[in-house]
């Protein structure tokens, strides 16, 4: 029994249980998303590396500055999944082609048309 002003003993405490819907905490509609851009930089060169786990792109700000006898080039590395990289590549190609077709781009060389693949027999005339 609890006396006035005293805390209840552990065996007398009532336990309150509750569930936390972690998935629900991250669920949102597209209208709820607001980008929070932390930094912004201009890049005029990018190196792309693909590993068996992910893709990363180094966005570089050329030409850089000489420090202690070496050319130091500022950059930002972005990691993404293979599927996110595929989506980015597709959307980027789509946007660039549309901008080029509308004449809204300063300069752009569309990718060359690849010749059809020829088999060895085709080269020998047989």
N, C-alpha and C positions, 0 to 999 in steps of 0.2 A: 504494500500500500504506500501511497505517496503522501508525505506530510507536506503541509503548506510551506511553499518557498523552496522545497527541495526538488532536485531533478529526478525524474524517474530512472530506475535502474535499467540497464541494457535489456534485460529480459522482459521489462515492462514496456519498452519503447515500441511504438507502432511503426512498422516498416511501410514506407510508401514507395511503390514501384511505378515506374512510368517508362514508356517506350519513346525512343527518339528515332524519327524517320530520317535517316541520313540522306537517303536517295531523294527524298522530298525537299531537303534543304538545297539541293543543287538543281532541282527541276525548275525550269522557267519557260516562258513563251518568248518568241523573238522580240516582241514589243517591250519586254522587261529588260533586255540586254542594253547596257550602256557601256561602250568602250572607255577604259581609263588608261589613256596613253601616257606612259611615264616619261619617255624620251622620244626625240625626233632627230633624225640625221639624214643627210643626203649621201647616197651611195652611187658611185659611177662604175663599180666593178664588183662582181660577186663570184665566189668560188663555191661550188656545190659538191658535197660529199655524201655518198649513200653507203650506209653500212647494212649489215643484216638485221639490225634492230631499228634504225631510224635514218633520217636524212637531216643534214645540217647545212645551212647556208651562211657563209661569211660575207656580209655586206661591208665592203671597204670604201674608205673615203680617200681616193687617190688625189694628188700624188703623195701625200704624207709629208713628214718633216725629217730632216737629217738630225740624228742625235747620237753623239759618241761614235761617229763613223758609220752608222747604220741608218737605213731609211726606215723610219717607224711610221706605219700606216694605221690610223685609227680604224676600228671596225666593230661590228656587232655580229655575234653568232646566234642564229636562231635554229633551234632543234624542233623537228616535227615528225610525226608518224608518216609511214609510207603513204597511207591513204590521204592524209592532209596535204602531203607534197603533190600527189597526183591531182587532187582537187585544185590546188594553187596553180599548177602548171596549166591545167585546162582552162581555168578562168583567166589567167594572165594572157594566154594565147588568144582567147576569144576577145578580150578587151582590146589588145593591141591590134588585132586584125580589124575590128570595128572602127577604131580610132583612125587607122591608116586609110580604110575605105572611104571614110567621111572627109578625108583631107585635113584632119585636125592635128596631125603629128609633124613636128619639125623635120625629123628624118627617121627613116625606118626601112630596112631591107627585108622584105618578106623572105622566109626561108626558101632556098632553091628547090625546085621540083626535082625529086629524086627519080633517076631513070629506073625503069623496071629491072628487077633482078634477073640476070641471065644465067642459065645453067651452062656448065662446061660444054655440053654437046652443042648448044646454040652457037658458041664461039667458034667451033670447028666447022660449022656449017652442016652438021648432021643431026 
